[in-house]
Amino acid sequence: MKKSLVALALFGAFAATAQAQSSVQIYGTIDAGLGKSTGDTTKVTKRDNNKLGFKGTEDLGNGLKAIFQLEIRYESDTGTLESNARPLFQGQSRVGLQGNFGTVRLGRGLTAFQESSTAFEPWSGMPTPAGFQTDLTVAAYTSDPLSPAGNSRNRFSNAVFYNSPVFSGFQVNATVAAKEANGNVAVAATAANRAVPANATPDSNPYSVSATYTNAQFAAMAAYERNALEAKLWSVAASFNPITELKLMASYQHQDDSNFKLVNTDTKAWLLGANYDVGPGKVRAGYGQKTPDGVTKTKQASLGYDYNLSKRTYLYADISNRKAATSVTYIGLGVHHNF
């Protein structure tokens, strides 16, 4: 009996120590709604990306931690992997170390530019047509053009990621990808662009850098990125909270595609937006323009509302109008749950 009690006590002490030194968290989101665009039928849609993730830390001592994160992305209306063409761990698959020097990770994830810029967009980078991140605030740019068709547009694979410690509100972030072939399809030369062979290898390492500053009421960002086809994108952005409930934001960006395109090589875009917390909900609003060189200007105005049912669940409604060669109005309603 005494031996059993001793063994049980030792097991409990070991389990407590292990739990204190390492942890794994399962998390995710599920988002589904109904959406309709001008000239299209009503569809089951999503406002945000659906994800299932696993992340963990292990305390290595002396302020050093080992960290990892794996994130699956899926479609809530079909249960399939996102777009049926993307990697299993489409969201990210990274492992690294964290300490007084900052955070270093290796694998696949959002670039420094893309990760920093979502804080200055009213829909926080959500892929809804009412949002601005996927087409306007990054000017129809893709971070990973040498991947298979349908792959993510805002991540690097085969990359090293670094986030510095925060010094008096300032932080520096950098991402550098290897010069590896990722399986792109061949692109034939035309009067508008250069040729790109199938499974091409970048001529130079793609990279992305950003610097951010945050205090109680003000935040700002400057970022620059060059992708595998050496398209260049830079942006500056800022936000201001005149009162706790209101966040005002603005951004400007410029894209240079002259290494790949032969015509219409420059795109400029800007955005003004706001988030306003009122009662149990949040109002989202934004207006932006994208001006591609020699192509019809795009103008977009969007308005959205979130109604919190709890800390983890909210209902939402969005409406937007996008004008380019034609005018398209989008209306979406849905529910979002975090777990």
Secondary structure, DSSP 8 states (H G I E B T S, - for coil): -HHHHHHHHHHHHHHHHHHHHEEEEEEEEEEEEEEEETTS--EEE-SS-EEEEEEEEEEEETTEEEEEEEEEEE-TTT-SBGGGTS-TT-SEEEEEEEETTEEEEEEEEE-HHHHHHGGGSTTTT--STT-SIIIIITTT--S-TTS-TT--SSEEEEEEEEE---BTTEEEEEEEE-S-------B---SSB--B-TT---SS--EEEEEEEE-SSEEEEEEEEE-TT--EEEEEEEEEEEETTEEEEEEEEEEE-TTTBSSS-EEEEEEEEEEEEETTEEEEEEEEEEEETTS--EEEEEEEEEEESSSSEEEEEEEEEEESSSEEEEEEEEEEEE-
